[in-house]
Amino acid sequence: MKKSILYLICFMSITAIVVSACKMTYKPEQVQYAVHHDRADIQEGKRLTMMMCGVCHYDNETKQLTGVQMVDVPDVLGTIIASNITQHPTAGIGNYTDAELAYVVRTGVARDGRLIPFMQKPNIADEDLRNIIAFLRSDDPLVQPSEINPGNTKYSTVGKMAIGSSKPYSWTNGEIKKPNPSDKLAFGKYMVDNLACYDCHSKSFAKLNKVNMSPL
């Protein structure tokens, strides 16, 4: 009887740990974030979007940011889909507010609470973030509404554990300024961080800390 109780306690403890490790959703904060679209540099926003987002979201067949399956992701993690980020109100991000777009980029938490750690850019400067959002709202053909659904992400158990080990980053209320290009070290570090070099080339993908980058 005592052994049965002990086994039950162990089973419940292990189950609780696994469930906790597989946490995939968080409650997003309601934040304020103003983007002055008339003052934004749309072309710079496009350049940054294609470097930072287009790698995953651009579909060579549709010639738009309609999303594709990320075939380079190991199968053991499941089927990972980069979603449609055109201006379509349901298939894309047309119903997102500017603040919600800023929030998902900085924290990795979407408006529906899903954790999307691939998108986290907690250190991105407001200048760049506002230009990216302005481009996503522009009349550029890349982001015009498309109802194409590239599919849904389906994580394996291993994938859920891997994503569950990631955490959202905190929202920063203060202005984040871009390093001066004349400071080559600081500016280079900023580029390595926000162009996703650090994500793939760091020592441990499971232990990424994008706020305080550890040595590569």
C-alpha positions in Angstrom: 0.0 0.0 0.0 2.8 2.4 0.9 4.7 1.6 -2.3 1.5 2.3 -4.3 1.2 5.7 -2.7 4.8 6.4 -3.3 4.6 5.4 -6.9 1.5 7.6 -7.3 3.2 10.6 -5.8 6.3 10.1 -8.0 4.0 9.8 -11.1 2.1 12.9 -10.2 5.3 14.8 -9.6 6.8 13.8 -12.9 3.6 14.6 -14.7 3.5 18.1 -13.1 7.1 18.7 -14.1 6.4 17.7 -17.7 3.2 19.8 -17.9 5.1 22.8 -16.5 7.9 22.3 -19.0 5.4 22.2 -21.9 3.8 25.5 -21.2 2.9 27.0 -24.5 0.7 29.9 -23.7 0.9 33.1 -21.7 -1.4 36.0 -21.1 -0.3 39.0 -23.1 -0.1 42.4 -21.5 -2.1 45.3 -22.9 0.6 47.8 -23.8 0.8 51.2 -25.5 2.9 51.6 -28.6 2.6 54.4 -31.1 3.9 54.1 -34.6 3.8 57.3 -36.7 3.4 55.7 -40.1 3.8 59.0 -42.0 7.3 59.5 -40.4 8.5 56.0 -40.9 11.1 54.8 -43.3 9.1 52.2 -45.2 12.1 51.0 -47.4 14.3 50.5 -44.3 11.4 48.6 -42.7 11.1 46.4 -45.8 14.9 45.7 -45.7 14.8 44.8 -42.1 11.6 42.7 -42.5 13.1 40.6 -45.3 16.3 40.0 -43.3 14.7 39.3 -40.0 11.3 37.8 -40.9 11.4 37.0 -44.6 13.8 34.1 -44.0 11.0 32.1 -42.5 7.8 33.8 -43.7 8.5 34.5 -47.4 7.0 32.0 -49.9 8.9 31.7 -53.2 5.7 30.5 -54.9 3.3 33.3 -53.8 6.0 36.0 -53.7 4.5 37.2 -50.5 5.0 36.8 -46.7 2.3 34.1 -46.7 4.3 31.7 -44.6 5.9 28.3 -45.3 6.9 25.1 -43.5 10.3 25.4 -41.9 11.9 22.4 -43.5 15.3 23.0 -41.9 13.8 22.3 -38.4 14.6 18.8 -37.2 11.7 16.4 -37.6 12.0 15.4 -34.0 10.5 18.7 -33.0 7.4 18.2 -35.1 6.0 20.2 -38.1 6.9 23.9 -37.7 5.0 26.5 -39.8 6.0 30.1 -40.2 2.6 31.8 -40.4 1.0 34.2 -42.9 2.0 37.7 -41.9 0.2 39.6 -44.7 -2.5 42.1 -44.0 -5.4 39.5 -44.3 -7.6 40.0 -41.2 -7.9 36.4 -40.3 -5.3 34.4 -42.2 -2.7 37.1 -41.6 -2.0 39.9 -39.1 -4.4 42.4 -40.4 -6.4 42.5 -37.1 -3.3 43.1 -35.0 -2.8 46.5 -33.5 0.6 48.2 -33.8 1.0 47.6 -30.1 0.2 43.9 -30.4 2.8 43.6 -33.3 5.4 45.3 -31.2 4.6 43.1 -28.2 4.9 39.8 -30.1 8.3 40.9 -31.6 9.7 42.0 -28.2 8.3 39.3 -26.0 7.4 36.3 -28.2 3.8 36.2 -27.0 1.1 36.5 -29.7 -2.3 38.2 -29.2 -3.9 34.8 -28.5 -1.2 34.0 -25.9 0.8 31.6 -28.0 4.5 31.6 -27.2 6.5 32.1 -30.4 10.2 32.1 -29.3 11.5 32.2 -32.9 10.3 35.9 -33.1 11.7 37.3 -29.9 13.7 40.5 -30.4 13.8 42.0 -26.9 16.6 44.4 -27.8 15.4 45.7 -31.1 15.5 49.5 -31.2 12.3 51.4 -31.5 13.5 53.1 -34.7 13.8 49.7 -36.4 10.7 48.2 -34.8 8.5 51.1 -35.9 9.9 51.0 -39.4 9.1 47.2 -39.6 5.5 47.7 -38.4 5.0 50.6 -40.9 6.2 48.4 -43.7 3.8 45.6 -42.6 1.0 48.2 -42.9 2.2 49.6 -46.3 0.9 49.0 -49.8 3.9 46.9 -50.7 2.8 43.7 -52.7 4.7 41.5 -50.2 2.2 42.2 -47.5 -1.1 42.7 -49.3 -3.9 40.6 -47.9 -3.7 36.9 -48.8 -6.0 34.2 -47.4 -3.4 31.5 -48.0 -3.0 29.2 -45.0 0.5 27.5 -45.0 -0.7 25.0 -42.3 -0.6 24.8 -38.6 2.4 24.1 -36.4 2.2 20.7 -34.7 4.9 20.1 -32.1 6.0 16.7 -31.1 6.4 15.9 -27.4 10.0 16.7 -27.7 9.1 20.0 -29.5 6.7 20.9 -26.7 9.4 20.3 -24.2 11.9 22.4 -26.2 9.4 25.3 -26.6 8.3 24.9 -23.0 11.8 25.5 -21.9 11.7 28.9 -23.5 10.1 31.9 -21.7 8.6 35.2 -22.8 10.8 38.3 -22.4 9.5 41.2 -20.4 8.0 44.2 -22.2 10.2 47.3 -22.0 8.3 50.6 -21.6 11.3 52.8 -22.0 12.7 53.8 -25.4 15.3 51.5 -26.8 17.8 53.4 -28.9 19.9 52.0 -31.7 23.7 52.1 -31.2 25.6 54.7 -33.1 27.2 53.1 -36.2 30.4 54.9 -35.4 30.6 52.6 -32.3 31.5 49.6 -34.4 31.6 47.1 -31.5 28.2 48.1 -30.0 26.6 48.4 -33.5 28.0 45.1 -34.6 26.7 43.4 -31.5 23.3 44.9 -32.1 23.3 43.5 -35.7 24.4 40.0 -34.6 21.6 40.0 -32.1 18.7 41.3 -34.2 19.6 39.6 -37.5 19.4 36.3 -35.7 23.1 35.3 -36.0 23.1 34.8 -32.2 20.1 32.6 -32.2 21.7 29.9 -34.4 25.4 30.3 -33.6 25.3 30.6 -29.8 26.8 27.9 -27.6 23.4 26.6 -26.5 20.1 27.1 -28.3 18.2 25.9 -25.2 19.9 28.5 -23.0 19.6 31.6 -25.1 19.4 34.8 -23.2 18.8 37.6 -25.8 18.7 40.4 -23.2 22.2 39.6 -21.9 23.9 37.7 -24.6 26.3 35.0 -23.4 29.5 34.3 -25.3 29.1 32.7 -28.7 
